Amino acid sequence: MTAADAGLSEFLTGLAFGLALAMPVGPIGLLCIRRSLEDGFAVGFATGLGAAVADAGYGAIAAFGLTAVAAFLLSWQDALALVGGALLLWLGVASWRAPAATAAAGAGRPRRPLVALAQTAALTAGNPQTVLTFAALVGGLGVGMGADSGWVPASALVLGVFLGSAAWWLVLAGGVAWGLQGRLAARHIRWINRSAGALVAGFGVVAIARGLGVV
């Protein structure tokens, strides 16, 4: 098998893996839905894209054999869990307390996609155990800088993970922003805010408990 063939195979595997990582509904998915609904497609998509960036970063750590980086992150996983949990808790409370902004009411609000991207990248990066998942995938595929085909399959795998994850956030943010935005009454949005806020805060409490060694 040539390097190009290996690269295509690993790219497709990474694509599927990125989709599998992104699709389960979690705190990032809830934030993506809420922000797409209230702030529009750009902010909603940026929210999900932050997770895709972090996933690709962890994939690169595993694929390129950066064991020292992985060990450092895992040694600080409890502290990262506490920080990430506190951020989730804050975002959840903010979502619960947010006024119900319909598309018309929120038309004049500032939209900051880069802030949304940075927030969710930090949240996703706060779970360094993800690198173990990638390490298992990389080990099972025999991908890495030490492989005979060099950096091509490792790079293709990381690119596939990023694009697979990003594709899901594109679909989710686009579906919510273009399918629901402007069609829901303020009372519906208020309950969406509160439901999403309660769930996101719950994820934050679990993360804090994990960081404290309670669970």
C-alpha positions in Angstrom: 0.0 0.0 0.0 1.4 3.4 -1.0 1.6 6.4 1.3 -1.3 8.0 -0.5 -3.5 4.9 -0.2 -2.7 4.7 3.5 -3.4 8.4 3.9 -6.9 8.0 2.3 -7.7 5.1 4.5 -6.7 6.9 7.7 -8.5 10.1 6.6 -11.7 8.2 6.1 -11.3 6.5 9.5 -10.6 9.8 11.1 -13.7 11.3 9.4 -15.9 8.6 10.9 -14.2 8.9 14.3 -14.7 12.6 14.4 -18.4 12.2 13.6 -18.7 9.6 16.3 -17.1 11.9 18.9 -19.2 14.9 18.0 -22.7 13.4 17.6 -23.6 12.3 21.1 -25.5 15.1 22.8 -23.4 16.7 25.6 -22.7 20.1 27.0 -21.1 21.4 23.7 -24.1 20.1 21.7 -26.5 21.9 24.0 -24.5 25.1 23.8 -24.4 24.8 20.0 -28.1 24.4 19.8 -28.9 27.3 22.2 -26.4 29.7 20.5 -27.5 28.8 17.0 -31.1 29.5 18.0 -30.4 32.9 19.7 -27.2 34.2 18.1 -27.4 32.7 14.6 -25.4 30.2 12.6 -21.9 31.8 12.9 -21.9 31.7 16.7 -23.5 28.3 16.9 -21.1 26.8 14.4 -18.1 28.4 16.1 -19.3 26.9 19.3 -19.1 23.4 17.9 -15.9 24.1 15.9 -14.1 24.8 19.1 -14.7 21.2 20.1 -13.5 20.0 16.7 -10.2 22.0 17.1 -9.6 20.4 20.6 -10.4 16.9 19.3 -8.0 17.3 16.4 -5.4 18.6 18.9 -5.7 15.5 21.0 -5.7 13.4 17.9 -2.4 15.0 16.9 -0.9 14.4 20.3 -1.7 10.7 19.9 -0.9 10.3 16.2 2.4 12.1 16.3 3.6 10.3 19.4 3.8 13.3 21.7 3.9 11.1 24.8 5.4 13.8 27.0 2.5 16.2 26.3 0.0 13.4 26.8 1.6 12.5 30.2 1.6 16.1 31.3 -2.1 16.6 30.4 -3.1 13.4 32.1 -1.2 14.3 35.2 -3.2 17.5 35.5 -6.5 16.0 34.5 -8.1 16.6 37.9 -7.3 20.3 37.9 -8.5 20.6 34.3 -11.7 18.8 35.3 -12.2 21.4 38.1 -11.6 24.3 35.8 -13.8 22.9 33.0 -16.5 22.0 35.4 -16.5 25.5 36.9 -16.8 27.0 33.4 -19.7 24.6 32.5 -21.4 25.6 35.7 -21.0 29.3 34.9 -22.3 28.8 31.4 -25.2 26.7 32.6 -26.3 29.4 35.1 -25.9 32.1 32.5 -28.1 30.1 30.1 -30.7 29.6 32.8 -30.8 33.3 33.5 -30.6 34.5 29.9 -33.6 36.5 28.7 -35.5 34.9 25.9 -34.1 36.6 22.8 -36.0 35.9 19.6 -34.3 36.6 16.3 -35.8 40.1 16.1 -35.0 40.9 19.8 -31.5 39.7 19.4 -30.7 41.4 16.1 -28.7 44.2 17.7 -26.7 42.0 20.1 -23.0 41.6 19.5 -22.0 38.2 18.1 -18.6 36.9 18.9 -17.8 33.7 17.1 -14.2 33.7 18.2 -15.1 33.9 21.8 -17.5 31.0 21.4 -14.9 28.9 19.7 -12.3 29.6 22.4 -14.7 28.7 25.1 -15.6 25.3 23.8 -12.1 24.6 22.7 -11.1 25.1 26.3 -14.0 23.1 27.6 -13.1 20.1 25.4 -9.4 20.4 26.1 -10.4 20.1 29.8 -10.9 16.4 29.3 -7.4 15.0 28.6 -8.6 11.4 28.9 -9.8 12.0 25.3 -6.1 11.5 24.3 -6.3 7.9 25.6 -9.2 7.3 23.3 -7.1 8.5 20.4 -4.1 6.6 21.6 -6.2 3.4 21.4 -7.4 4.3 17.9 -3.9 5.1 16.7 -2.4 1.9 18.3 -5.1 -0.2 16.7 -4.5 1.3 13.3 -0.7 1.3 13.6 -0.6 5.0 12.7 2.1 7.3 13.9 5.4 8.9 13.1 7.1 5.7 13.7 5.2 3.9 11.0 7.0 3.1 7.7 4.8 5.5 5.8 5.9 8.4 8.0 3.8 11.5 8.7 1.2 11.1 5.9 -1.3 8.7 7.6 -1.0 10.5 11.0 -1.7 13.8 9.3 -4.6 12.3 7.3 -6.1 10.8 10.5 -6.0 14.2 12.4 -7.5 16.0 9.4 -10.2 13.5 9.1 -11.1 13.8 12.8 -11.3 17.6 12.5 -13.4 17.6 9.3 -15.7 14.8 10.6 -16.4 16.7 13.8 -16.7 20.0 12.0 -19.2 18.5 9.5 -21.5 17.5 12.4 -21.4 20.9 13.9 -22.1 22.5 10.5 -25.2 20.3 10.1 -26.4 20.9 13.7 -25.9 24.7 13.8 -27.3 25.1 10.3 -30.3 23.0 11.0 -31.2 24.9 14.2 -30.3 28.4 12.9 -32.0 28.1 9.5 -34.8 25.7 10.6 -35.9 27.1 13.9 -34.5 30.6 14.4 -37.3 33.2 14.2 -40.0 30.5 14.4 -40.2 30.0 18.1 -42.0 32.3 20.6 -40.2 33.9 23.5 -41.7 31.5 26.0 -40.4 28.5 24.0 -36.9 30.0 23.9 -37.0 30.7 27.6 -37.7 27.0 28.4 -35.0 26.0 26.0 -32.5 28.3 27.8 -33.5 26.9 31.2 -33.4 23.3 30.1 -30.1 23.7 28.4 -28.8 25.6 31.3 -29.8 23.0 33.8 -28.2 20.2 31.8 -25.0 22.1 31.1 -24.7 23.0 34.8 -25.3 19.3 35.7 -22.4 18.3 33.4 -20.3 20.9 35.3 -21.2 19.5 38.7 -20.2 16.0 37.4 -16.9 17.3 36.1 -16.2 19.1 39.4 -17.0 15.9 41.3 -14.7 14.0 39.0 -11.9 16.5 39.6 -12.4 16.1 43.4 -12.3 12.4 43.1 -15.9 12.0 44.3 -16.9 10.0 41.3 
